[in-house]
């Protein structure tokens, strides 16, 4: 009964005041108390595995809770701290059975050191002073391993930065040269307009706000006296980014599901707390307060906890299908970074000012550094990110699904493949999937040869096989958007164009025509309409647990067969998460709505700014 009460309580937390946020932290951490090891240095949260050993995963669990506890102490509160201090004493003692161990190059434990550096810099009286000289030496020695082992050349470099800032603050020797080199390397990742890539040729995803900018703002605050010039640069970049990132949030508090590490859930709004903590003013503080608190309310209304009130791996429900190889049971507690506003005193304007709604945001926002066009539909609150695709890829889990779909949506999420066989296992929403004829093994866009964005028109060239070239144009809009493909193939292909995956449990309304399909459920309406080249429309029922928002979905899809040669395909795709009936939508004329005309020799598009894009049909 106590576990049910824990979950119910956090769902009912109004999250209006500082006291409410403190209560939320208590509600999140209370279920963890019995899971700490005898020595306090490990947190055994679950039994699933990750790419690193269980002992490292348990150390990670211990570490990630500190992202919430440290701000609480900064603001004058205290929670679990005796356990934390015991854990630090034992975890850094080579003679203790719970010793965190000798790290290796690119070790996950290097990631987890960052919060210790933050704590040393922000609350030395609580984390450093209570330790004996020997215990201080052991903590220093364990953390100092980060100066002898490389981190990945991406946001990871900030872990070294924070540890060395912490050493400096408590008067310990620190690696000033490595600290400076890592900070300079961040400049190499900067793309302009507030955007970073997560490493050279990396993606611009949530690692920009909840990692790079977050750590840069911690640095800017902690080092504003010692390094004022760089601190000001970091603040100015964050100010620019804030105006861009605002567009990723819907009025109901949800944010775009896009990219990897989405199991960190409400870390989506961590950037906003860091912005206020560092004293960066972009919007009225009530707007920033609303961004944080609405996002937390939205998340706490989702079934993201297990029966004991512990955060699970997944997105809006427990789901290992979408998880990363580096997601251990304690990983989701990185979300506690969003509790940084607890470092602000009760008299801070963040807590004194009234929460405000989102300000006016343009209906179309072009974000070229991120390869995205954000489209917002005011009536439904729906936010969609249309994606030109990227020139580079990586080896992370489900990279194509997380970075190369044509569109990502707050209302429909996106899906990842469950397995490799057929359309149901592949769950190819918002994608063109191609299979060698009869093979039933589909390929999708993974990387691109070239990409461009002109207003709301996105173009990419990609090659799923060496003798198959696809040229794709997306005319972004809501609730309709249009997709156009020129496919030059040296082999016979089966093609499938997936619309938005729609959550379904009961009461499915559907309309199916020869090349049209639409479906409505309690979660909205999704539809597809063939304009050129498609032979059939159908509803695909993807495997369970493939979609981030809903365990069960239905997916309107267009299909056709392509002989070797050159082919043109065009479709209109509909998505409205507030739509309660699919009746009549297939009779609409999206070509007219989006100002697209199809002639024999050319396709003409007038963009959102009335620029003309000509696509030659050759």
Secondary structure, DSSP 8 states (H G I E B T S, - for coil): -HHHHHHHHHHH----SHHHHHHHHHHHHGGGGGGB-TTSS-B---S---SS-HHHHHHHHHHHHHHHHHHHHHTT--SSHHHHHHHHHHHT-TTSTT------TT-HHHHHTHHHHHHHHH-HHHHTTTS-HHHHHHHHHHHGGGGTS---SSTTHHHHHHHHHHHHHTT----HHHHHHHHHHHHHHEEETTEE-SSTT---SHHIIIIIIHHHHHHHHHTTTTSHHHHHHHHHHHHHHHHHHGGGB-TTS-B---SS-GGGGGGGGHHHHHHHHTT--SS-HHHHHHHHHHHHHHHHTSB-B-TTS-B-SBSSBB-STT--TT--TTGGGGGGGGGGGGGS-TTSHHHHS---------SEEEEGGGTEEEEEETTTTEEEEEE---S----STTHHHHH-SSEEETTTB-B--SSSBHHHHHT-TTSEEEEETTT-BEE-----SEEEEETTEEEEEEEEETTEEEEEEEE--SSEEEEEEEEEESS-EEEEEEEEEEE-SS--EEEE-SSEEEEEETTEEEEEEEEES--EEEEE---TT-BSS-SSEEEEEEEEEE-SEEEEEEEEEEEETT----TTGGGS-HHHHTTEEE-SSEEEEE-TTS-EEEEE--
